[in-house]
Protein backbone atom coordinates (compact mmCIF):
# COMPACT_ATOMS: atom_id res chain seq x y z
CA UNK A 1 0.00 0.00 0.00
CA UNK A 2 1.24 3.48 -0.83
CA UNK A 3 0.52 6.45 1.42
CA UNK A 4 0.79 10.18 0.94
CA UNK A 5 2.03 12.35 3.79
CA UNK A 6 0.44 15.79 4.10
CA UNK A 7 1.64 18.53 6.45
CA UNK A 8 -0.45 21.49 7.61
CA UNK A 9 1.64 24.22 9.22
CA UNK A 10 -0.97 26.46 10.80
CA UNK A 11 -0.77 29.39 13.17
CA UNK A 12 -2.16 27.37 16.08
CA UNK A 13 -1.39 23.74 15.21
CA UNK A 14 0.93 21.63 13.09
CA UNK A 15 -0.67 18.52 11.62
CA UNK A 16 0.71 15.50 9.79
CA UNK A 17 -1.65 13.08 8.06
CA UNK A 18 -1.04 9.94 6.01
CA UNK A 19 -3.71 8.90 3.52
CA UNK A 20 -3.91 5.76 1.42
CA UNK A 21 -4.64 5.46 -2.31
CA UNK A 22 -8.39 5.69 -1.65
CA UNK A 23 -8.09 8.88 0.41
CA UNK A 24 -8.63 7.21 3.77
CA UNK A 25 -6.67 8.57 6.73
CA UNK A 26 -4.25 5.85 7.82
CA UNK A 27 -2.52 7.81 10.61
CA UNK A 28 -2.37 11.36 11.93
CA UNK A 29 -0.50 13.43 14.51
CA UNK A 30 -0.78 17.03 15.65
CA UNK A 31 0.94 19.48 17.99
CA UNK A 32 0.58 23.11 18.95
CA UNK A 33 2.58 25.53 16.83
CA UNK A 34 5.52 26.81 18.89
CA UNK A 35 5.08 30.48 19.81
CA UNK A 36 7.87 32.59 21.34
CA UNK A 37 7.49 35.13 24.16
CA UNK A 38 7.09 37.96 21.63
CA UNK A 39 4.24 36.03 19.93
CA UNK A 40 6.19 35.17 16.80
CA UNK A 41 6.57 31.72 15.31
CA UNK A 42 10.28 30.76 15.38
CA UNK A 43 11.11 28.89 12.14
CA UNK A 44 13.66 26.58 13.75
CA UNK A 45 11.24 25.53 16.50
CA UNK A 46 8.55 24.89 13.89
CA UNK A 47 10.98 22.79 11.82
CA UNK A 48 11.96 20.73 14.87
CA UNK A 49 8.30 20.20 15.79
CA UNK A 50 7.50 19.11 12.21
CA UNK A 51 10.38 16.65 12.27
CA UNK A 52 9.06 15.17 15.52
CA UNK A 53 5.54 14.85 14.05
CA UNK A 54 6.88 13.08 10.97
CA UNK A 55 8.87 10.66 13.15
CA UNK A 56 5.77 9.92 15.26
CA UNK A 57 3.66 9.43 12.14
CA UNK A 58 6.27 7.14 10.58
CA UNK A 59 6.32 5.08 13.76
CA UNK A 60 2.53 4.72 13.64
CA UNK A 61 2.65 3.81 9.97
CA UNK A 62 5.32 1.16 10.47
CA UNK A 63 2.76 -0.88 12.38
CA UNK A 64 0.22 -0.56 9.54
CA UNK A 65 2.18 -0.46 6.26
CA UNK A 66 5.66 -1.08 4.96
CA UNK A 67 7.62 2.18 5.08
CA UNK A 68 10.15 2.82 2.27
CA UNK A 69 12.51 5.73 2.89
Number of C-alpha atoms within 10 A of each C-alpha: 8 12 20 12 16 13 16 12 17 10 12 11 12 19 18 19 19 22 16 15 10 8 10 10 14 17 19 20 17 19 15 14 19 20 15 10 6 6 8 10 15 12 11 10 14 17 13 12 18 21 12 14 21 22 13 17 20 19 13 16 17 12 9 12 14 12 13 6 3
